Amino acid sequence: MFKYSIYDKALSLTKLVDKADSMKINYLETGNFLFQDGDFISWDHLEDIRNLLIESQKIIINIHTEVPYYEVDFHKELFKRAVLLGVKCVQPLMDLDIATDPGKQDAFFELCTVAKAYNIDVLVENRAGETAVINFFEDLFKNDLTVKPKFIFNPAEYVKEKVHPFFHRFYRSRLKNDILIMRVNDCLYKTKKAVLPGTGNAEVKEMASILLARSFDGWFSIGSYEEDIDAQAAFQSFKESLKDM
């Protein structure tokens, strides 16, 4: 009924697979394991990873490259490897320049075009302090685009800016139909302290409800977003809130 992914870019792929198994989750969000020690992994190593995914019945839905979006040549090399593993999406590092720099805007959409050729989506995630990035895409989505990114909706990051995720951002957003992942995280307006999903101000239950009502076919992302919140406890708290919808 619901699709869940597990997110922990700090873990090795093997350890992330083990963690996913313990939580009975089959979809992974990873760090950039395809680039290690200053170079891309070998094709033999890539085959070993492919076999691991087959044996463990896991699918990688997102690689967070932590490389800027305007490094297009880097991502081209990454796509060549990611497509062989069935990776669904790639999340490059964003910056505020995309809102004002035409050259970097062109680079971003070149990246989207190349990704589309590999049947991979480029992901953009909202971050506290980077409102200009999402506002840029909101304005851009007034137009019909040949290629465009998909989005990760991170409710706790909106709360950190003292914004209501549902009423102030999602409800009015032109991007709502292009959300692929919702981060299941929560925090408090006053202190920005992380809390279990559904116990803070991130309107996690309301967000999940409206997404599902709109036939959401993406992933609810479970992870250790804050060090003092256990992923398993967050997962259980979220599942309990779903029962009360």
N, C-alpha and C positions, 0 to 999 in steps of 0.2 A: 504493500500500500504506500509506504513512504521510502524514499531513497536517502540513505545516509552516507556521508563520507567522513573519513577521519583525517584530521589535519595536524601535522607536526613536522615542520620543515627542518627541525633540529635533529630528528632521528634518522639513522641510516635506513635504507629501504627495507632491509631484512628485519630490523627491529620494528619498523612501522607495520610491516606485514604481520608480525607476531602480535602487536598491539591491536591491530584490526581483527585478527582472529579471536582474541580474548573478548572483544566487544561484538563479535558476529557482524562485522561490517566488511563489505566487499569492495568499496570504492576508496581510493587513496588520493590525498593531496600531499605533495612532497616538495622538498627543496630541490635544487638543481643537481641531482645525482649523476646527470649525464656529463657534467663538467667537473673534473676532479684534478687537483694538483696542477692547475694551470693549463689543462688540455681536455679535449673531449675523450670520453672513454673509447676503448678499442671496440671493433665490431665483434670480436670474440666475447668480450665482456658484455656487450649488448645482448648477445645470444643467451648468455647465462641469465641475465635479468628477465628476458622474455620467457625463458623456461621457468623461472621462479614465479612469475605472474600466472603462467598457465597452471602450474602445480598447486598454487595457493588460491586459484580462482579469484584473483584480484584484478581490478581495472584502475589505471591511473587517470583521474579526471582532471588533474591540474598539477602542473609543474611551475613552481614559483622560481623564476630564473634568477631574480635579484640582479639582473643586468638591465640597464636602461633601455627603454623601448626604441630609442633612436639608434641603437647598435644593431642595425638590421642584419648585417652580414653574420654576426654572431648567432642570431636567432635562426637564420637560414640553415646554418650547420646543425643547430639543435633540432629543428623541424625534421631534418633528414633522419635523425635517430628516433625522435619521438613518434613519428608515424609508424615505425616498425614495431613499436610497443603498444600501438592502439591508444596513445594518449589523446584525450578529448580536448584539453585546453592548455594554454600556456599563459602565465601571468608575469609580464615583464615589470620591471621597476618603473614607477611613474614619478613625475615631478611637476611642479607648478608651471614650468616653462611651456607646457603644452597649451596652456590657456592664452598665451601671448606670442609665441614664436612660430611663425608660419613654416619655417624650415623643419622644426621638430614635429609640427602637425603633419606635414607631408611624410616624414619618416614613419610616423605612427601608422598612417593609412597604407603606406607601402608594406609595413609589417603585417597589417590585417590582410592585405591582398595576397601576400606570400603564404600566410597561414591558411587562408581559404583554399589555396591550391593543394594543400596537404589535408584538407578537411579537418583543420584544427581551429578552434576559436581562440581569440585573444581576450583575456579577461582584465577588467579594471575594477578595483575595489575602493570604496570610499574610506578615507582616513581622516581622523581629526586633524585640523589644521590645513587640510588640502581641499577645502570646499570649492576652490576655483576649478579644480580638475573635473569634478562632477558637474558643475555649472557649465563648463565648456561643452560637455557632451549633451547636457540638457538643451542648450541653444542649438547645437548642431543637429539634434534629432528632430528639429522642426522641419528638416528637409528629408527627402528620400535619398538614402545612401546606398551606393552599390555594394560597398563593404563596410562593416561596422563591428565594433567590439560587443562582447557580452559583459555582464556585470556580476560582481559579488556584492550582496547587500550585507553590510556589517552594522547591525543596529547599535551595538555598544559604542562604536566610533561616533555615531551621531549624538548619543547621550553625553559623551565627553565634551561636545560642543554645546550642550544644553539645548538640544533640538529633539523634538518628538519624532522618532523614526517613522511611525506610521502616518500621523496627521500632517507633519510638516514636510516630510520628504517623499515617502512612497506614494501617498494619496495623490499628490500633485505632479508626480514625476512622469516624464515622457519615456523613461527608461524601464518602466515596470515590466513591460513585455519581454525584455531582454535580460532579465535576471536568471542566472543559471544556478547560483549558489547563495544560500542564506547562512551566514555564520550564526550558530546557536551560542550566543554569548550575551551577557547582561552586566550592567553596572549601575551605580547610583549617581544621580544628578549632582548632589552636593559635594560628594567626596571623590567621585570617579572610581570608587572602589569596585573591583570585580565581585560579583555575587553569582549564585547559581541561577540558571535560566528561569525566568518567571518570578523571581524574587526582587528584581530591581526595576528600573525605569525604561528598559529597552523595548517594551511592548512585544516581547518575543512571541507570546501566545497569539496576540492580535495579528502580528506579521505572518506567522505560520497559517493562521486561519484564512486570511485574505488571499495569500498565495495559493492555498489549496482550493479555495473557492474559485480562483481564476485558472484552475486546471494546471497548476504548477507541476512541471515534469522534471524539475531540477533536483538539487541535493540539499539536504539539511546538513551543514558541516559541523562536526563535533571535534573539538580540539582543546589543547591546553593553552588557551589564549592568554591567560594570566597564570603566573607560577603558583598562586595559592588556590587555584580552582582545578580540581581533579577532573579529567575528561570523563571518566566513568560516572562520577557523581553528576556531572552536567548532563550527560546522556540520559541517565535515569530521571533526572528532574524534568527534562524536556519531554520524555515519553509520558510522564505522569500528567503534564499539562495538556498533552494531546488527548488524553482520555477524558478530560473535562470540557472539551470543546462542544 
